[in-house]
Amino acid sequence: MPRLFPLLAAVISLSIISAQSQTPENTLQRTKLFPVDRITGYGEIVLPDQEPAGTVNYFYASRSQEEVEKAHMQVDWFIKDLKGFVNGTNFDFRTFDHHIRRLRNELSDMEFWIETKFNHQANLENHAIFARVLFQCLVDSTEKLKRYAKSEIPTSEVLFDMIDLNVRTSVMRTAEETLDRAIPEYTTQISRLSCDFVALEEYSTSHTGAPYGMRALYSGLAEEVKMALERLRTEAGIGARDLNICNLHHHEVPGILGTRG
């Protein structure tokens, strides 16, 4: 490895010198060695639509539209697999827990494939980022659900249900941050989520005694879920009158309560 660094430095220097001799100084944003801007953190990728004139991509073979579509299909199927662990009433975190290692390897392989084989396919990259964010949401939620499922601390069941509700709400979105209309009966799903949220909020106000950290986590999740559901209802065309179906006398709390163990 130590021998690699002087050689790499020399290659970079030669690449920069070559680029300077062919391209005006004010257009030098990238070198031949680094044809794609680096991605920092998670979020929407904003890259130029085209490569600068004269840029040669030695590290990226040209990819046909068929190959790009194949990569898209694999990422989208992975996202569908993640959403498959969530049904209309709960997130099956126990089953998901058994598949985390396999799913993490699949996702990492896909990310590596996209990073090394495709030169700036922004839409594909954004779908891969969404897959990573959704996967991590399910992983983090699973770790908390496993612990609160066994907790004897007062109101643990309330926080358990809010974590579950957050996951169920998260899977209703697409990589484009819009309502996933491919979900069967999505209007019914959104109405059920909204009713569960209202019932859980009402239940939580009458049950106190949780440690501060639990209350803070609950409040943060509740705010996120509330805003997400408002956006989903707007996109689905669900108004306040449509939520009159929520019968709080027979819908005291979501169905998970009391069945955590």
Backbone as CSV, one residue per row, in Angstrom:
resi,resn,N_x,N_y,N_z,CA_x,CA_y,CA_z,C_x,C_y,C_z
1,MET,0.808,-1.223,0.000,0.000,0.000,0.000,0.844,1.277,0.000
2,PRO,1.990,1.365,0.802,2.766,2.607,0.810,3.259,3.004,-0.561
3,ARG,3.584,2.019,-1.452,4.080,2.346,-2.784,3.003,2.970,-3.657
4,LEU,1.759,2.755,-3.312,0.653,3.211,-4.156,0.512,4.720,-4.123
5,PHE,0.795,5.348,-2.978,0.513,6.771,-2.822,1.383,7.658,-3.716
6,PRO,2.736,7.442,-3.804,3.522,8.260,-4.745,3.048,8.099,-6.178
7,LEU,2.722,6.867,-6.570,2.244,6.628,-7.932,0.923,7.330,-8.166
8,LEU,0.018,7.232,-7.202,-1.291,7.866,-7.341,-1.146,9.377,-7.428
9,ALA,-0.243,9.947,-6.609,-0.022,11.392,-6.641,0.501,11.827,-7.998
10,ALA,1.401,11.025,-8.569,1.942,11.358,-9.883,0.867,11.317,-10.952
11,VAL,0.014,10.300,-10.892,-1.066,10.177,-11.872,-2.008,11.358,-11.779
12,ILE,-2.349,11.744,-10.540,-3.253,12.882,-10.350,-2.630,14.154,-10.904
13,SER,-1.338,14.362,-10.634,-0.657,15.560,-11.126,-0.660,15.609,-12.640
14,LEU,-0.337,14.479,-13.287,-0.336,14.426,-14.748,-1.717,14.686,-15.304
15,SER,-2.754,14.152,-14.650,-4.126,14.348,-15.122,-4.508,15.810,-15.065
16,ILE,-4.139,16.485,-13.965,-4.480,17.901,-13.815,-3.751,18.742,-14.845
17,ILE,-2.448,18.443,-15.048,-1.668,19.183,-16.043,-2.265,19.007,-17.423
18,SER,-2.635,17.769,-17.771,-3.234,17.490,-19.077,-4.534,18.237,-19.249
19,ALA,-5.365,18.247,-18.208,-6.654,18.925,-18.297,-6.469,20.420,-18.444
20,GLN,-5.471,21.006,-17.751,-5.240,22.441,-17.827,-4.786,22.863,-19.215
21,SER,-4.095,21.965,-19.910,-3.609,22.298,-21.242,-4.706,22.260,-22.280
22,GLN,-5.861,21.642,-21.960,-6.925,21.484,-22.942,-8.172,22.276,-22.595
23,THR,-8.332,22.704,-21.328,-9.579,23.287,-20.876,-9.318,24.615,-20.195
24,PRO,-10.154,25.637,-20.422,-9.989,26.906,-19.719,-9.999,26.693,-18.216
25,GLU,-9.211,27.519,-17.502,-9.045,27.335,-16.062,-10.352,27.430,-15.301
26,ASN,-11.252,28.332,-15.734,-12.481,28.539,-14.971,-13.481,27.406,-15.127
27,THR,-13.220,26.434,-15.994,-14.139,25.306,-16.153,-13.605,24.040,-15.502
28,LEU,-12.435,24.133,-14.856,-11.841,22.948,-14.242,-12.542,22.634,-12.929
29,GLN,-13.487,21.726,-12.979,-14.188,21.285,-11.783,-13.848,19.845,-11.434
30,ARG,-13.504,19.065,-12.440,-13.208,17.660,-12.206,-12.061,17.230,-13.105
31,THR,-11.348,16.175,-12.727,-10.255,15.659,-13.533,-10.660,14.356,-14.185
32,LYS,-9.820,13.846,-15.046,-10.100,12.556,-15.678,-10.160,11.441,-14.638
33,LEU,-9.398,11.620,-13.577,-9.349,10.581,-12.560,-10.622,10.543,-11.729
34,PHE,-11.279,11.693,-11.601,-12.498,11.787,-10.811,-13.605,12.400,-11.659
35,PRO,-14.208,11.634,-12.576,-15.199,12.181,-13.502,-16.525,12.531,-12.858
36,VAL,-16.794,12.050,-11.652,-18.074,12.312,-11.005,-17.834,13.008,-9.681
37,ASP,-18.607,14.045,-9.396,-18.492,14.749,-8.126,-18.681,13.778,-6.969
38,ARG,-17.972,14.027,-5.896,-18.091,13.157,-4.726,-19.426,13.392,-4.033
39,ILE,-19.985,12.359,-3.479,-21.256,12.446,-2.766,-20.960,12.480,-1.272
40,THR,-21.462,13.477,-0.569,-21.234,13.574,0.869,-22.548,13.438,1.599
41,GLY,-22.650,12.421,2.445,-23.848,12.245,3.258,-25.027,11.755,2.454
42,TYR,-26.160,11.657,3.138,-27.385,11.232,2.497,-28.196,12.446,2.113
43,GLY,-28.857,12.384,1.002,-29.691,13.491,0.559,-29.808,13.458,-0.937
44,GLU,-30.490,14.418,-1.494,-30.691,14.447,-2.940,-29.388,14.792,-3.625
45,ILE,-29.073,14.075,-4.696,-27.852,14.315,-5.442,-28.097,15.415,-6.461
46,VAL,-27.267,16.434,-6.447,-27.385,17.508,-7.424,-26.081,17.550,-8.198
47,LEU,-26.101,17.055,-9.422,-24.915,17.002,-10.266,-25.222,17.642,-11.614
48,PRO,-24.186,18.085,-12.354,-24.424,18.638,-13.690,-25.100,17.617,-14.585
49,ASP,-25.915,18.088,-15.517,-26.618,17.182,-16.417,-25.677,16.537,-17.421
50,GLN,-24.566,17.215,-17.734,-23.644,16.689,-18.727,-22.211,16.832,-18.229
51,GLU,-21.350,15.986,-18.771,-19.935,16.090,-18.464,-19.356,17.320,-19.160
52,PRO,-18.345,17.987,-18.565,-17.688,19.096,-19.244,-17.101,18.640,-20.570
53,ALA,-17.111,19.529,-21.543,-16.587,19.192,-22.866,-15.137,18.741,-22.753
54,GLY,-14.813,17.669,-23.428,-13.450,17.180,-23.440,-13.106,16.209,-22.341
55,THR,-14.035,15.981,-21.410,-13.754,15.056,-20.314,-13.822,13.621,-20.813
56,VAL,-12.815,12.843,-20.485,-12.777,11.439,-20.877,-12.897,10.592,-19.618
57,ASN,-13.846,9.696,-19.601,-14.077,8.858,-18.426,-13.390,7.512,-18.598
58,TYR,-12.160,7.412,-18.113,-11.413,6.177,-18.254,-11.926,5.088,-17.322
59,PHE,-12.590,5.474,-16.237,-12.968,4.509,-15.215,-14.415,4.057,-15.328
60,TYR,-15.127,4.524,-16.341,-16.521,4.139,-16.502,-16.762,3.673,-17.931
61,ALA,-17.102,2.403,-18.078,-17.478,1.910,-19.396,-18.855,2.461,-19.734
62,SER,-19.108,2.698,-21.011,-20.429,3.198,-21.396,-21.464,2.129,-21.103
63,ARG,-22.605,2.554,-20.563,-23.657,1.626,-20.180,-24.880,1.865,-21.042
64,SER,-25.435,0.795,-21.560,-26.614,0.914,-22.401,-27.824,1.252,-21.552
65,GLN,-28.864,1.742,-22.221,-30.100,2.057,-21.517,-30.681,0.808,-20.874
66,GLU,-30.479,-0.328,-21.518,-30.980,-1.589,-20.969,-30.319,-1.905,-19.630
67,GLU,-29.013,-1.644,-19.527,-28.301,-1.901,-18.277,-28.754,-0.946,-17.176
68,VAL,-29.007,0.307,-17.553,-29.496,1.283,-16.576,-30.861,0.860,-16.055
69,GLU,-31.732,0.428,-16.962,-33.071,-0.011,-16.557,-32.998,-1.253,-15.669
70,LYS,-32.058,-2.135,-15.961,-31.886,-3.334,-15.135,-31.473,-2.947,-13.717
71,ALA,-30.564,-1.989,-13.611,-30.133,-1.524,-12.290,-31.290,-0.872,-11.545
72,HIS,-32.075,-0.058,-12.270,-33.257,0.562,-11.671,-34.197,-0.500,-11.114
73,MET,-34.419,-1.535,-11.914,-35.348,-2.583,-11.524,-34.866,-3.292,-10.257
74,GLN,-33.573,-3.563,-10.165,-33.045,-4.246,-8.986,-33.188,-3.387,-7.731
75,VAL,-32.911,-2.084,-7.853,-33.055,-1.196,-6.697,-34.515,-1.102,-6.279
76,ASP,-35.407,-0.969,-7.257,-36.829,-0.827,-6.935,-37.396,-2.107,-6.328
77,TRP,-36.917,-3.254,-6.790,-37.371,-4.508,-6.188,-36.867,-4.624,-4.752
78,PHE,-35.676,-4.133,-4.501,-35.148,-4.142,-3.133,-36.026,-3.282,-2.224
79,ILE,-36.431,-2.116,-2.723,-37.316,-1.239,-1.946,-38.646,-1.929,-1.684
80,LYS,-39.176,-2.624,-2.693,-40.430,-3.361,-2.504,-40.269,-4.462,-1.458
81,ASP,-39.119,-5.123,-1.465,-38.860,-6.158,-0.456,-38.887,-5.561,0.949
82,LEU,-38.291,-4.385,1.108,-38.309,-3.724,2.412,-39.736,-3.408,2.839
83,LYS,-40.511,-2.878,1.907,-41.891,-2.517,2.231,-42.742,-3.747,2.514
84,GLY,-42.301,-4.900,2.026,-43.050,-6.130,2.249,-43.067,-6.584,3.699
85,PHE,-42.172,-6.033,4.519,-42.169,-6.381,5.941,-43.209,-5.577,6.726
86,VAL,-43.907,-4.687,6.032,-44.924,-3.851,6.668,-46.272,-4.156,6.039
87,ASN,-47.259,-4.464,6.870,-48.610,-4.675,6.348,-49.522,-3.557,6.837
88,GLY,-50.810,-3.739,6.696,-51.744,-2.678,7.047,-51.829,-2.370,8.516
89,THR,-51.347,-3.262,9.363,-51.515,-3.066,10.807,-50.225,-3.004,11.605
90,ASN,-49.128,-3.531,11.070,-47.891,-3.484,11.852,-46.662,-3.771,10.992
91,PHE,-45.504,-3.476,11.572,-44.199,-3.767,10.989,-43.708,-5.069,11.606
92,ASP,-43.485,-6.082,10.773,-43.047,-7.393,11.256,-41.542,-7.339,11.534
93,PHE,-41.188,-6.674,12.630,-39.773,-6.441,12.919,-39.035,-7.723,13.269
94,ARG,-39.712,-8.712,13.809,-39.030,-9.960,14.175,-38.555,-10.715,12.927
95,THR,-39.414,-10.790,11.921,-38.999,-11.435,10.671,-37.915,-10.620,9.986
96,PHE,-38.094,-9.305,9.957,-37.085,-8.436,9.341,-35.730,-8.618,10.013
97,ASP,-35.725,-8.780,11.312,-34.483,-8.920,12.066,-33.659,-10.102,11.568
98,HIS,-34.320,-11.169,11.151,-33.617,-12.358,10.662,-32.992,-12.136,9.279
99,HIS,-33.441,-11.100,8.579,-32.967,-10.864,7.210,-32.031,-9.661,7.101
100,ILE,-31.721,-9.016,8.216,-30.937,-7.776,8.157,-29.579,-7.985,7.498
101,ARG,-28.871,-9.024,7.902,-27.526,-9.236,7.354,-27.574,-9.460,5.843
102,ARG,-28.505,-10.293,5.397,-28.631,-10.552,3.953,-28.983,-9.275,3.203
103,LEU,-29.945,-8.526,3.724,-30.380,-7.301,3.057,-29.272,-6.254,3.032
104,ARG,-28.511,-6.174,4.111,-27.412,-5.203,4.142,-26.373,-5.534,3.079
105,ASN,-26.059,-6.814,2.925,-25.094,-7.215,1.900,-25.620,-6.929,0.499
106,GLU,-26.892,-7.216,0.262,-27.486,-6.941,-1.048,-27.437,-5.451,-1.363
107,LEU,-27.784,-4.645,-0.389,-27.793,-3.199,-0.600,-26.388,-2.668,-0.849
108,SER,-25.432,-3.135,-0.079,-24.048,-2.687,-0.262,-23.515,-3.098,-1.628
109,ASP,-23.862,-4.291,-2.085,-23.450,-4.737,-3.419,-24.059,-3.844,-4.499
110,MET,-25.336,-3.509,-4.356,-25.988,-2.640,-5.338,-25.358,-1.255,-5.351
111,GLU,-25.077,-0.723,-4.177,-24.453,0.602,-4.098,-23.084,0.593,-4.767
112,PHE,-22.305,-0.451,-4.507,-20.978,-0.557,-5.113,-21.090,-0.650,-6.633
113,TRP,-22.049,-1.423,-7.096,-22.273,-1.583,-8.537,-22.607,-0.239,-9.174
114,ILE,-23.502,0.511,-8.556,-23.913,1.805,-9.101,-22.762,2.803,-9.057
115,GLU,-22.002,2.787,-7.968,-20.908,3.741,-7.803,-19.768,3.491,-8.784
116,THR,-19.560,2.243,-9.173,-18.390,1.913,-9.984,-18.692,1.645,-11.446
117,LYS,-19.950,1.383,-11.784,-20.269,0.989,-13.149,-21.081,2.015,-13.924
118,PHE,-21.639,2.993,-13.237,-22.493,3.962,-13.921,-21.977,5.371,-13.662
119,ASN,-21.823,6.126,-14.725,-21.298,7.476,-14.617,-22.442,8.481,-14.561
120,HIS,-22.799,8.889,-13.362,-23.810,9.930,-13.134,-25.166,9.590,-13.737
121,GLN,-25.856,8.660,-13.090,-27.267,8.391,-13.364,-28.026,8.884,-12.135
122,ALA,-28.352,10.187,-12.131,-28.857,10.840,-10.917,-30.102,10.162,-10.365
123,ASN,-31.038,9.800,-11.249,-32.277,9.193,-10.771,-32.002,7.845,-10.122
124,LEU,-31.123,7.065,-10.729,-30.740,5.767,-10.173,-30.047,5.946,-8.827
125,GLU,-29.175,6.928,-8.740,-28.454,7.183,-7.499,-29.409,7.598,-6.384
126,ASN,-30.392,8.426,-6.721,-31.360,8.865,-5.715,-32.220,7.708,-5.212
127,HIS,-32.563,6.783,-6.103,-33.326,5.606,-5.679,-32.484,4.738,-4.739
128,ALA,-31.190,4.633,-5.030,-30.306,3.855,-4.156,-30.181,4.516,-2.787
129,ILE,-30.123,5.835,-2.755,-30.058,6.557,-1.484,-31.338,6.339,-0.694
130,PHE,-32.485,6.389,-1.379,-33.758,6.149,-0.701,-33.792,4.740,-0.108
131,ALA,-33.281,3.765,-0.867,-33.236,2.386,-0.369,-32.393,2.300,0.896
132,ARG,-31.258,2.986,0.914,-30.389,2.981,2.091,-31.070,3.646,3.287
133,VAL,-31.715,4.793,3.064,-32.381,5.507,4.160,-33.530,4.675,4.724
134,LEU,-34.333,4.065,3.836,-35.454,3.250,4.295,-34.954,2.016,5.046
135,PHE,-33.918,1.379,4.504,-33.345,0.207,5.176,-32.860,0.576,6.572
136,GLN,-32.159,1.699,6.683,-31.632,2.096,7.983,-32.746,2.448,8.952
137,CYS,-33.829,3.023,8.436,-34.997,3.310,9.277,-35.556,2.020,9.866
138,LEU,-35.677,0.991,9.039,-36.200,-0.289,9.514,-35.243,-0.953,10.499
139,VAL,-33.942,-0.851,10.236,-32.952,-1.443,11.145,-32.996,-0.762,12.509
140,ASP,-32.945,0.567,12.513,-32.957,1.306,13.780,-34.252,1.058,14.545
141,SER,-35.362,1.029,13.827,-36.652,0.795,14.476,-36.717,-0.608,15.064
142,THR,-36.158,-1.577,14.345,-36.142,-2.956,14.843,-35.381,-3.058,16.156
143,GLU,-34.233,-2.394,16.231,-33.436,-2.443,17.459,-34.209,-1.878,18.646
144,LYS,-34.949,-0.810,18.415,-35.735,-0.223,19.508,-36.955,-1.082,19.833
145,LEU,-37.628,-1.583,18.808,-38.825,-2.394,19.043,-38.499,-3.663,19.818
146,LYS,-37.357,-4.283,19.538,-36.975,-5.497,20.265,-36.835,-5.225,21.758
147,ARG,-36.361,-4.045,22.087,-36.144,-3.718,23.493,-37.422,-3.261,24.187
148,TYR,-38.189,-2.412,23.512,-39.428,-1.946,24.136,-40.491,-3.042,24.177
149,ALA,-40.342,-4.051,23.341,-41.286,-5.171,23.388,-41.165,-5.936,24.700
150,LYS,-39.977,-5.884,25.307,-39.738,-6.619,26.550,-39.726,-5.709,27.777
151,SER,-39.836,-4.409,27.548,-39.697,-3.459,28.649,-40.914,-3.457,29.570
152,GLU,-40.643,-3.348,30.867,-41.699,-3.240,31.873,-41.871,-1.800,32.353
153,ILE,-41.137,-0.876,31.748,-41.240,0.533,32.131,-42.617,1.056,31.737
154,PRO,-43.276,1.820,32.602,-44.600,2.353,32.270,-44.605,3.102,30.943
155,THR,-45.643,2.910,30.169,-45.885,3.526,28.847,-44.932,3.022,27.766
156,SER,-44.191,1.938,28.026,-43.339,1.372,26.970,-44.166,0.983,25.756
157,GLU,-45.391,0.484,26.000,-46.242,0.070,24.889,-46.646,1.251,24.011
158,VAL,-46.751,2.445,24.608,-47.108,3.630,23.825,-45.971,4.003,22.882
159,LEU,-44.749,4.020,23.391,-43.595,4.328,22.547,-43.388,3.237,21.508
160,PHE,-43.604,1.994,21.901,-43.510,0.875,20.960,-44.414,1.130,19.755
161,ASP,-45.665,1.513,20.035,-46.616,1.721,18.943,-46.261,2.926,18.082
162,MET,-45.685,3.973,18.686,-45.312,5.141,17.890,-44.143,4.818,16.969
163,ILE,-43.195,4.019,17.437,-42.088,3.586,16.574,-42.634,2.771,15.408
164,ASP,-43.537,1.851,15.718,-44.165,1.025,14.683,-44.933,1.893,13.696
165,LEU,-45.657,2.873,14.199,-46.452,3.758,13.345,-45.563,4.597,12.434
166,ASN,-44.408,4.993,12.939,-43.467,5.761,12.126,-42.975,4.940,10.937
167,VAL,-42.687,3.664,11.162,-42.254,2.792,10.066,-43.375,2.620,9.052
168,ARG,-44.573,2.347,9.525,-45.714,2.139,8.629,-46.003,3.378,7.793
169,THR,-45.744,4.549,8.359,-45.939,5.790,7.608,-44.811,6.005,6.601
170,SER,-43.587,5.672,6.987,-42.417,5.892,6.124,-42.504,5.111,4.823
171,VAL,-43.049,3.900,4.863,-43.085,3.065,3.659,-44.151,3.525,2.668
172,MET,-44.947,4.520,3.029,-45.962,5.037,2.111,-45.373,6.010,1.098
173,ARG,-44.085,6.343,1.233,-43.442,7.302,0.340,-42.622,6.586,-0.735
174,THR,-42.313,7.332,-1.796,-41.443,6.835,-2.855,-40.094,7.538,-2.779
175,ALA,-39.183,7.137,-3.653,-37.873,7.785,-3.713,-37.990,9.239,-4.145
176,GLU,-39.088,9.575,-4.817,-39.327,10.955,-5.254,-40.030,11.778,-4.186
177,GLU,-40.168,11.202,-2.993,-40.830,11.867,-1.862,-42.289,12.191,-2.167
178,THR,-42.963,11.268,-2.820,-44.388,11.397,-3.092,-45.104,10.144,-2.596
179,LEU,-46.420,10.214,-2.556,-47.224,9.068,-2.138,-47.011,7.899,-3.088
180,ASP,-46.779,6.724,-2.530,-46.618,5.513,-3.336,-48.003,4.981,-3.695
181,ARG,-48.477,5.343,-4.871,-49.818,4.953,-5.299,-49.882,3.506,-5.771
182,ALA,-48.735,2.830,-5.787,-48.731,1.408,-6.130,-49.163,0.547,-4.953
183,ILE,-49.236,1.124,-3.771,-49.676,0.382,-2.588,-51.175,0.129,-2.695
184,PRO,-51.610,-1.120,-2.572,-53.042,-1.425,-2.676,-53.856,-0.666,-1.626
185,GLU,-54.974,-0.088,-2.080,-55.894,0.619,-1.179,-55.151,1.637,-0.312
186,TYR,-54.333,2.443,-0.955,-53.512,3.383,-0.185,-54.345,4.406,0.577
187,THR,-55.526,4.777,0.066,-56.356,5.727,0.816,-56.842,5.107,2.127
188,THR,-57.208,3.831,2.068,-57.616,3.130,3.289,-56.453,3.026,4.263
189,GLN,-55.269,2.756,3.716,-54.076,2.650,4.560,-53.788,3.970,5.270
190,ILE,-53.879,5.069,4.527,-53.586,6.378,5.116,-54.620,6.732,6.175
191,SER,-55.883,6.426,5.903,-56.937,6.690,6.890,-56.698,5.885,8.159
192,ARG,-56.288,4.617,7.999,-56.028,3.776,9.170,-54.848,4.321,9.973
193,LEU,-53.800,4.737,9.268,-52.645,5.317,9.949,-53.037,6.570,10.720
194,SER,-53.879,7.391,10.101,-54.316,8.631,10.750,-55.147,8.335,11.989
195,CYS,-56.032,7.357,11.888,-56.849,6.974,13.043,-55.978,6.414,14.161
196,ASP,-55.003,5.597,13.801,-54.090,5.049,14.803,-53.322,6.165,15.506
197,PHE,-52.904,7.152,14.726,-52.150,8.261,15.310,-53.006,9.058,16.293
198,VAL,-54.232,9.400,15.878,-55.128,10.160,16.755,-55.393,9.387,18.044
199,ALA,-55.662,8.096,17.904,-55.951,7.272,19.081,-54.742,7.162,19.999
200,LEU,-53.570,7.005,19.399,-52.357,6.866,20.201,-52.034,8.159,20.941
201,GLU,-52.238,9.291,20.287,-52.006,10.581,20.933,-52.960,10.775,22.105
202,GLU,-54.220,10.413,21.911,-55.196,10.545,22.992,-54.840,9.621,24.157
203,TYR,-54.426,8.413,23.826,-54.062,7.440,24.859,-52.840,7.914,25.643
204,SER,-51.867,8.491,24.946,-50.610,8.875,25.593,-50.802,10.004,26.593
205,THR,-51.772,10.890,26.352,-51.981,12.018,27.264,-52.525,11.573,28.617
206,SER,-53.155,10.412,28.647,-53.736,9.929,29.902,-52.856,8.900,30.597
207,HIS,-51.681,8.637,30.020,-50.761,7.672,30.631,-49.389,8.332,30.758
208,THR,-49.033,8.677,31.952,-47.775,9.374,32.201,-46.856,8.506,33.049
209,GLY,-45.692,9.046,33.359,-44.754,8.330,34.218,-43.547,7.782,33.502
210,ALA,-43.420,8.051,32.208,-42.263,7.556,31.459,-41.042,8.422,31.739
211,PRO,-39.832,7.860,31.658,-38.611,8.652,31.800,-38.542,9.736,30.727
212,TYR,-37.754,10.772,31.006,-37.662,11.907,30.084,-37.225,11.468,28.687
213,GLY,-36.231,10.589,28.611,-35.737,10.159,27.304,-36.815,9.509,26.458
214,MET,-37.662,8.710,27.078,-38.763,8.073,26.354,-39.774,9.110,25.881
215,ARG,-40.063,10.092,26.741,-41.015,11.131,26.355,-40.475,11.961,25.195
216,ALA,-39.172,12.251,25.228,-38.558,13.033,24.156,-38.593,12.271,22.839
217,LEU,-38.281,10.972,22.889,-38.320,10.155,21.678,-39.735,10.084,21.126
218,TYR,-40.702,9.888,22.002,-42.100,9.826,21.570,-42.514,11.134,20.906
219,SER,-42.183,12.264,21.524,-42.587,13.567,20.983,-41.971,13.815,19.611
220,GLY,-40.680,13.470,19.460,-40.023,13.665,18.171,-40.644,12.818,17.076
221,LEU,-40.904,11.554,17.383,-41.532,10.669,16.402,-42.949,11.123,16.081
222,ALA,-43.696,11.541,17.108,-45.076,11.973,16.899,-45.137,13.170,15.960
223,GLU,-44.199,14.093,16.106,-44.184,15.273,15.237,-43.874,14.876,13.798
224,GLU,-42.921,13.968,13.614,-42.578,13.506,12.267,-43.754,12.785,11.619
225,VAL,-44.387,11.895,12.365,-45.519,11.137,11.832,-46.673,12.071,11.491
226,LYS,-46.931,13.035,12.351,-48.023,13.985,12.112,-47.822,14.734,10.797
227,MET,-46.625,15.262,10.569,-46.347,16.005,9.336,-46.408,15.088,8.115
228,ALA,-45.876,13.873,8.258,-45.895,12.930,7.137,-47.321,12.555,6.757
229,LEU,-48.173,12.330,7.746,-49.566,11.968,7.469,-50.329,13.125,6.845
230,GLU,-50.023,14.335,7.253,-50.675,15.500,6.648,-50.347,15.583,5.165
231,ARG,-49.087,15.344,4.807,-48.697,15.360,3.392,-49.372,14.224,2.625
232,LEU,-49.405,13.051,3.227,-50.023,11.901,2.563,-51.512,12.129,2.334
233,ARG,-52.204,12.672,3.332,-53.641,12.920,3.176,-53.901,13.955,2.091
234,THR,-53.047,14.969,2.019,-53.202,15.989,0.978,-53.040,15.371,-0.405
235,GLU,-52.002,14.553,-0.584,-51.755,13.923,-1.884,-52.851,12.931,-2.243
236,ALA,-53.410,12.264,-1.238,-54.451,11.261,-1.491,-55.839,11.879,-1.577
237,GLY,-55.945,13.170,-1.284,-57.245,13.831,-1.337,-58.163,13.446,-0.196
238,ILE,-57.592,13.148,0.956,-58.377,12.773,2.130,-58.583,14.010,2.994
239,GLY,-59.830,14.406,3.191,-60.138,15.581,3.990,-60.475,15.231,5.422
240,ALA,-60.714,16.278,6.218,-61.028,16.077,7.636,-62.300,15.261,7.816
241,ARG,-63.276,15.481,6.939,-64.537,14.743,7.064,-64.334,13.247,6.872
242,ASP,-63.374,12.903,6.028,-63.125,11.481,5.774,-62.605,10.763,7.013
243,LEU,-62.049,11.510,7.954,-61.498,10.899,9.161,-62.545,10.722,10.244
244,ASN,-63.789,11.056,9.931,-64.862,10.825,10.900,-65.091,9.339,11.146
245,ILE,-64.504,8.505,10.281,-64.650,7.059,10.460,-63.887,6.582,11.687
246,CYS,-62.967,7.408,12.185,-62.201,7.031,13.370,-63.131,7.041,14.575
247,ASN,-63.450,5.875,15.074,-64.306,5.745,16.249,-63.405,5.492,17.444
248,LEU,-63.106,6.561,18.165,-62.139,6.450,19.247,-62.629,5.584,20.394
249,HIS,-63.942,5.359,20.472,-64.447,4.513,21.545,-64.144,3.038,21.272
250,HIS,-64.038,2.688,19.979,-63.737,1.303,19.622,-62.340,1.174,19.019
251,HIS,-61.637,2.263,19.003,-60.296,2.281,18.414,-59.368,2.953,19.423
252,GLU,-59.317,2.386,20.605,-58.620,3.055,21.698,-57.136,3.231,21.419
253,VAL,-56.506,2.188,20.896,-55.084,2.234,20.569,-54.860,1.313,19.384
254,PRO,-53.750,1.498,18.648,-53.441,0.566,17.567,-53.367,-0.864,18.072
255,GLY,-53.508,-1.805,17.169,-53.636,-3.209,17.556,-52.415,-3.836,18.170
256,ILE,-51.269,-3.149,18.165,-50.052,-3.758,18.694,-50.071,-3.791,20.212
257,LEU,-50.707,-2.806,20.835,-50.666,-2.707,22.292,-51.134,-3.996,22.956
258,GLY,-50.373,-4.426,23.944,-50.741,-5.623,24.685,-50.239,-6.906,24.054
259,THR,-49.635,-6.814,22.867,-49.144,-8.030,22.196,-47.673,-7.868,21.821
260,ARG,-46.911,-7.167,22.648,-45.510,-6.900,22.317,-44.613,-8.101,22.549
261,GLY,-44.970,-8.950,23.502,-44.066,-10.027,23.889,-43.973,-11.143,22.881
